Amino acid sequence: MSEELLRLENLSIDYKVKEGYLSAVKDVNFSINKGEIFAVVGESGCGKSTVAHSIMNLLPGGNETITGKVIFKGRDLREVTEKEMEKIRGKEIGMIFQNPLDSLNPVYTVGSQVAEAIELDKVDKQEAWNRVIELFKDVKMPDAEERAKSFPHELSGGMRQRVMIAMMISRNPELLIADEPTTALDVTIEAQILAIIKDLKEQFNTAVMLITHNFGLVAEVADKIGVMYAGEMVETGDVFEIFKNPVHPYTRLLMAALPRKTKDEGRLQTIEGNVPRITEKKPGCRFANRCPYATEKCKTEDPPMTMVGEDHMVRCHEIGKEEK
């Protein structure tokens, strides 16, 4: 049995806003084992990145209220000091952000920036540079030695993302958080980046938390999936189980929106409406206003997280109703 690396327990995050507060994340629970890829899927605004930033203690602004636990290797990261957290970031938990150009310093070569991360572990400059070249080869960077001498603006989006992946794995973290790592990349490069992440998992036994709004991306790389909607985890389970037997109406609608192989299969499904801003604490399913199966109960009572199979859980009052 795989060893648990990360576990979130009833994680909730509220932000102070003009209306009073914004419920960005509510009672999120999931775990990631060593060497496992866990994909968090949902539309923009569902709280996926907020969860990722909270794991790293990187939420901006300081106007948030956080409850619950973030257990990493048996230790609650909510209780560690900032100095202790600085030692964990990069060394034990790495994070790839959405836009690599924002994360790279424009006045230094990309190779020197990756080398700087390696030198934090008291590695001499030449050894660090040799390691950079090897890392660039690991992430399938073409002409690695020349690219290492390039500045960020001289590289394409796909190459910059490879640089960020190389930087994040340079210190062999046990957990890699990839926040929309293929945003703004074309589909060919997107597939290559995901293949790199999968290879790294197999080569170094790195656990990966992959955040994406694209359900179609996760089928080939993920071991488990968590579907988020409006700050809540509405369905979790094994990737094959969820693709074979999606239960929550939101999961089903997301999958129905995937492109088909042929035009004969009809128009793509769309989900009417938008993800709501939750600015008041009241019971009810957060998907009720967009759900085709919603009842009065859905609008007035919080749905429980229910086990519907081995490691397959769903937050829905009307489990099975949509099949009738």
Secondary structure as the mmCIF struct_conf table of DSSP 4:
data_model
#
loop_
_struct_conf.conf_type_id
_struct_conf.id
_struct_conf.beg_label_comp_id
_struct_conf.beg_label_asym_id
_struct_conf.beg_label_seq_id
_struct_conf.end_label_comp_id
_struct_conf.end_label_asym_id
_struct_conf.end_label_seq_id
HELX_LH_PP_P HELX_LH_PP_P1 SER A 2 GLU A 3
STRN STRN1 GLU A 4 TYR A 15
TURN_TY1_P TURN_TY1_P1 LYS A 18 GLU A 19
BEND BEND1 GLY A 20 GLY A 20
STRN STRN2 LEU A 22 ASN A 33
TURN_TY1_P TURN_TY1_P2 LYS A 34 GLY A 35
STRN STRN3 ILE A 37 VAL A 41
TURN_TY1_P TURN_TY1_P3 SER A 44 GLY A 45
BEND BEND2 CYS A 46 GLY A 47
HELX_RH_AL_P HELX_RH_AL_P1 LYS A 48 ILE A 55
TURN_TY1_P TURN_TY1_P4 MET A 56 ASN A 57
BEND BEND3 PRO A 60 GLY A 62
STRN STRN4 GLU A 64 PHE A 72
TURN_TY1_P TURN_TY1_P5 LYS A 73 GLY A 74
STRN STRN5 ARG A 75 ASP A 76
HELX_RH_3T_P HELX_RH_3T_P1 LEU A 77 GLU A 79
BEND BEND4 VAL A 80 VAL A 80
HELX_RH_AL_P HELX_RH_AL_P2 GLU A 82 ILE A 88
STRN STRN6 ARG A 89 ARG A 89
TURN_TY1_P TURN_TY1_P6 GLY A 90 GLU A 92
STRN STRN7 ILE A 93 ILE A 96
BEND BEND5 GLN A 98 GLN A 98
HELX_RH_AL_P HELX_RH_AL_P3 PRO A 100 SER A 103
BEND BEND6 LEU A 104 LEU A 104
TURN_TY1_P TURN_TY1_P7 PRO A 106 VAL A 107
BEND BEND7 TYR A 108 TYR A 108
HELX_RH_AL_P HELX_RH_AL_P4 VAL A 110 GLU A 119
TURN_TY1_P TURN_TY1_P8 LEU A 120 ASP A 121
BEND BEND8 LYS A 122 LYS A 122
HELX_RH_AL_P HELX_RH_AL_P5 LYS A 125 ASP A 138
TURN_TY1_P TURN_TY1_P9 VAL A 139 LYS A 140
TURN_TY1_P TURN_TY1_P10 PRO A 142 ASP A 143
HELX_RH_AL_P HELX_RH_AL_P6 ALA A 144 ARG A 147
TURN_TY1_P TURN_TY1_P11 ALA A 148 LYS A 149
BEND BEND9 SER A 150 SER A 150
HELX_RH_3T_P HELX_RH_3T_P2 PRO A 152 GLU A 154
BEND BEND10 LEU A 155 LEU A 155
HELX_RH_AL_P HELX_RH_AL_P7 GLY A 157 ILE A 169
TURN_TY1_P TURN_TY1_P12 SER A 170 ARG A 171
BEND BEND11 GLU A 174 GLU A 174
STRN STRN8 LEU A 175 ASP A 179
BEND BEND12 GLU A 180 GLU A 180
TURN_TY1_P TURN_TY1_P13 PRO A 181 ALA A 184
HELX_RH_AL_P HELX_RH_AL_P8 VAL A 187 PHE A 204
STRN STRN9 ALA A 207 THR A 212
BEND BEND13 HIS A 213 HIS A 213
HELX_RH_AL_P HELX_RH_AL_P9 PHE A 215 VAL A 218
TURN_TY1_P TURN_TY1_P14 ALA A 219 VAL A 221
BEND BEND14 ASP A 223 ASP A 223
STRN STRN10 LYS A 224 TYR A 229
TURN_TY1_P TURN_TY1_P15 ALA A 230 GLY A 231
STRN STRN11 GLU A 232 ASP A 238
HELX_RH_AL_P HELX_RH_AL_P10 VAL A 239 LYS A 244
BEND BEND15 ASN A 245 ASN A 245
BEND BEND16 HIS A 248 HIS A 248
HELX_RH_AL_P HELX_RH_AL_P11 PRO A 249 ALA A 256
TURN_TY1_P TURN_TY1_P16 ALA A 257 ALA A 257
BEND BEND17 LEU A 258 LEU A 258
HELX_LH_PP_P HELX_LH_PP_P2 PRO A 259 ARG A 260
BEND BEND18 LYS A 261 THR A 262
HELX_RH_3T_P HELX_RH_3T_P3 LYS A 263 GLU A 265
BEND BEND19 ARG A 267 ARG A 267
HELX_LH_PP_P HELX_LH_PP_P3 LEU A 268 GLN A 269
BEND BEND20 GLY A 273 GLY A 273
HELX_LH_PP_P HELX_LH_PP_P4 VAL A 275 ARG A 277
BEND BEND21 GLU A 280 GLU A 280
BEND BEND22 GLY A 284 GLY A 284
TURN_TY1_P TURN_TY1_P17 ARG A 286 PHE A 287
HELX_RH_3T_P HELX_RH_3T_P4 ALA A 288 ARG A 290
TURN_TY1_P TURN_TY1_P18 PRO A 292 TYR A 293
HELX_RH_AL_P HELX_RH_AL_P12 GLU A 296 THR A 300
BEND BEND23 GLU A 301 GLU A 301
HELX_LH_PP_P HELX_LH_PP_P5 ASP A 302 PRO A 304
STRN STRN12 MET A 305 GLY A 309
TURN_TY1_P TURN_TY1_P19 GLU A 310 ASP A 311
STRN STRN13 HIS A 312 ARG A 315
TURN_TY1_P TURN_TY1_P20 HIS A 317 GLY A 320
HELX_RH_3T_P HELX_RH_3T_P5 LYS A 321 GLU A 323
#
